[in-house]
Amino acid sequence: MREKIDYGEFEKEVELNKEELKEFLQKMLEKIDNGRIECEFKERDIYVDFEEPIKVKVEYKGSSESELLKVTFEIRGKQLPEVPPFQ
């Protein structure tokens, strides 16, 4: 039986301008065909070899004064054959 390797948790919130958001999403899109999502940050690189389906949640709250659109992706990873411990 394989030992579970716990990588812990990581959360990062960033504010991006239009060009930075476009670049971030394009990098993610390039990886989807490979079946892997990658996010690179100064603190940590994260990758998930994902399983389908991917859950997408869209929330919208709007009025004549303000609008808020929230898009959430829930990407679950499949079990990898041999994963080295996180360094």
PASEBA-1860 file (N, C-alpha, C; in nm, 3 decimals):
! residues 87
1> MREKIDYG> 0.084/-0.119/0.000/0.000/0.000/0.000/0.088/0.125/0.000 ~ 0.051/0.220/-0.079/0.129/0.342/-0.095/0.107/0.438/0.023 ~ 0.215/0.499/0.067/0.205/0.597/0.176/0.155/0.729/0.119 ~ 0.064/0.793/0.192/0.011/0.922/0.148/0.115/1.030/0.174 ~ 0.141/1.112/0.073/0.233/1.224/0.089/0.148/1.350/0.097 ~ 0.157/1.421/0.207/0.076/1.540/0.229/0.155/1.664/0.188 ~ 0.103/1.737/0.091/0.169/1.858/0.044/0.119/1.982/0.116 ~ 0.021/1.969/0.203/-0.029/2.086/0.275/-0.125/2.168/0.190
9> EFEKEVEL> -0.135/2.294/0.225/-0.227/2.383/0.157/-0.155/2.512/0.121 ~ -0.206/2.579/0.020/-0.148/2.706/-0.025/-0.261/2.790/-0.081 ~ -0.263/2.916/-0.046/-0.364/3.007/-0.100/-0.296/3.138/-0.134 ~ -0.331/3.192/-0.247/-0.271/3.317/-0.293/-0.378/3.398/-0.363 ~ -0.388/3.523/-0.329/-0.480/3.614/-0.396/-0.398/3.728/-0.455 ~ -0.417/3.754/-0.582/-0.342/3.859/-0.649/-0.437/3.950/-0.724 ~ -0.394/4.072/-0.745/-0.469/4.166/-0.827/-0.390/4.187/-0.956 ~ -0.457/4.168/-1.070/-0.392/4.176/-1.199/-0.460/4.279/-1.287
17> NKEELKEF> -0.383/4.344/-1.373/-0.446/4.429/-1.474/-0.489/4.340/-1.590 ~ -0.550/4.398/-1.693/-0.602/4.317/-1.805/-0.495/4.232/-1.870 ~ -0.380/4.291/-1.897/-0.273/4.218/-1.965/-0.218/4.105/-1.879 ~ -0.201/4.129/-1.749/-0.152/4.025/-1.659/-0.251/3.911/-1.647 ~ -0.381/3.944/-1.641/-0.484/3.841/-1.634/-0.483/3.757/-1.762 ~ -0.473/3.824/-1.875/-0.468/3.754/-2.004/-0.349/3.658/-2.008 ~ -0.233/3.702/-1.964/-0.113/3.618/-1.963/-0.129/3.499/-1.868 ~ -0.186/3.523/-1.750/-0.208/3.416/-1.652/-0.301/3.310/-1.709
25> LQKMLEKI> -0.412/3.352/-1.768/-0.509/3.257/-1.824/-0.452/3.185/-1.947 ~ -0.375/3.255/-2.030/-0.316/3.191/-2.147/-0.219/3.080/-2.106 ~ -0.140/3.106/-2.001/-0.048/3.003/-1.953/-0.124/2.880/-1.904 ~ -0.236/2.903/-1.836/-0.317/2.791/-1.790/-0.377/2.716/-1.909 ~ -0.428/2.788/-2.007/-0.490/2.725/-2.125/-0.392/2.639/-2.202 ~ -0.268/2.684/-2.212/-0.167/2.607/-2.285/-0.144/2.470/-2.222 ~ -0.168/2.457/-2.093/-0.140/2.333/-2.022/-0.257/2.235/-2.024 ~ -0.377/2.281/-2.054/-0.495/2.196/-2.044/-0.485/2.074/-2.136
33> DNGRIECE> -0.434/2.092/-2.258/-0.420/1.979/-2.349/-0.328/1.871/-2.293 ~ -0.236/1.910/-2.208/-0.145/1.814/-2.146/-0.208/1.746/-2.024 ~ -0.327/1.793/-1.984/-0.393/1.735/-1.868/-0.334/1.783/-1.736 ~ -0.264/1.895/-1.741/-0.201/1.947/-1.619/-0.221/2.098/-1.612 ~ -0.266/2.146/-1.497/-0.277/2.289/-1.471/-0.156/2.329/-1.388 ~ -0.091/2.437/-1.426/0.025/2.486/-1.352/0.005/2.632/-1.315 ~ 0.040/2.666/-1.193/0.039/2.804/-1.146/0.176/2.831/-1.085 ~ 0.241/2.935/-1.130/0.374/2.968/-1.082/0.368/3.096/-1.000
41> FKERDIYV> 0.418/3.086/-0.878/0.427/3.202/-0.789/0.569/3.206/-0.733 ~ 0.609/3.320/-0.679/0.741/3.330/-0.619/0.756/3.232/-0.503 ~ 0.650/3.216/-0.425/0.656/3.132/-0.305/0.654/2.982/-0.338 ~ 0.583/2.946/-0.445/0.562/2.804/-0.469/0.504/2.783/-0.609 ~ 0.547/2.678/-0.675/0.485/2.635/-0.801/0.386/2.524/-0.769 ~ 0.271/2.530/-0.831/0.166/2.431/-0.805/0.126/2.368/-0.938 ~ 0.112/2.238/-0.939/0.059/2.173/-1.058/-0.040/2.065/-1.013 ~ -0.139/2.044/-1.098/-0.239/1.940/-1.073/-0.260/1.865/-1.203
49> DFEEPIKV> -0.230/1.735/-1.202/-0.267/1.649/-1.314/-0.414/1.615/-1.291 ~ -0.500/1.678/-1.367/-0.642/1.678/-1.331/-0.723/1.564/-1.389 ~ -0.836/1.543/-1.322/-0.938/1.449/-1.367/-1.054/1.530/-1.422 ~ -1.125/1.473/-1.514/-1.245/1.537/-1.565/-1.366/1.475/-1.497 ~ -1.474/1.545/-1.481/-1.500/1.681/-1.525/-1.443/1.783/-1.426 ~ -1.431/1.906/-1.474/-1.388/2.019/-1.392/-1.511/2.100/-1.360 ~ -1.528/2.129/-1.232/-1.645/2.205/-1.188/-1.618/2.355/-1.206 ~ -1.709/2.425/-1.274/-1.699/2.569/-1.295/-1.822/2.633/-1.234
57> KVEYKGSS> -1.800/2.729/-1.146/-1.911/2.799/-1.080/-1.904/2.947/-1.118 ~ -2.014/3.000/-1.168/-2.022/3.140/-1.207/-2.126/3.208/-1.120 ~ -2.085/3.316/-1.054/-2.176/3.394/-0.971/-2.177/3.538/-1.023 ~ -2.294/3.595/-1.028/-2.307/3.734/-1.074/-2.399/3.809/-0.980 ~ -2.355/3.925/-0.938/-2.439/4.016/-0.859/-2.427/4.152/-0.925 ~ -2.539/4.208/-0.965/-2.531/4.335/-1.035/-2.643/4.430/-1.000 ~ -2.613/4.557/-1.011/-2.713/4.663/-0.994/-2.669/4.779/-1.082 ~ -2.744/4.886/-1.080/-2.707/5.000/-1.162/-2.582/5.069/-1.106
65> ESELLKVT> -2.543/5.036/-0.982/-2.427/5.102/-0.920/-2.300/5.020/-0.931 ~ -2.311/4.887/-0.926/-2.189/4.805/-0.933/-2.223/4.664/-0.981 ~ -2.121/4.599/-1.032/-2.136/4.462/-1.079/-2.022/4.378/-1.025 ~ -2.051/4.252/-0.998/-1.948/4.159/-0.951/-1.969/4.027/-1.023 ~ -1.865/3.980/-1.089/-1.866/3.850/-1.155/-1.757/3.766/-1.091 ~ -1.794/3.650/-1.042/-1.699/3.561/-0.977/-1.703/3.426/-1.048 ~ -1.585/3.380/-1.094/-1.574/3.252/-1.163/-1.478/3.166/-1.082 ~ -1.524/3.047/-1.043/-1.443/2.956/-0.964/-1.428/2.824/-1.039
73> FEIRGKQL> -1.305/2.774/-1.045/-1.277/2.644/-1.106/-1.235/2.549/-0.995 ~ -1.296/2.434/-0.991/-1.257/2.332/-0.895/-1.194/2.218/-0.974 ~ -1.062/2.206/-0.959/-0.986/2.109/-1.038/-0.930/2.006/-0.943 ~ -0.976/1.884/-0.955/-0.929/1.776/-0.869/-0.822/1.698/-0.942 ~ -0.717/1.663/-0.869/-0.606/1.592/-0.929/-0.619/1.442/-0.915 ~ -0.567/1.374/-1.013/-0.565/1.228/-1.006/-0.441/1.184/-0.929 ~ -0.441/1.064/-0.885/-0.328/1.011/-0.811/-0.212/0.988/-0.906 ~ -0.097/1.039/-0.870/0.021/1.022/-0.954/0.095/0.895/-0.914
81> PEVPPFQ> 0.163/0.831/-1.009/0.229/0.703/-0.979/0.337/0.715/-0.873 ~ 0.438/0.795/-0.894/0.546/0.811/-0.798/0.573/0.957/-0.778 ~ 0.528/1.012/-0.667/0.544/1.153/-0.641/0.648/1.173/-0.532 ~ 0.753/1.249/-0.561/0.853/1.271/-0.457/0.798/1.364/-0.348 ~ 0.849/1.354/-0.227/0.802/1.444/-0.121/0.831/1.590/-0.157 ~ 0.745/1.679/-0.115/0.762/1.822/-0.141/0.886/1.872/-0.067 ~ 0.969/1.947/-0.137/1.093/1.999/-0.075/1.070/2.138/-0.022
END
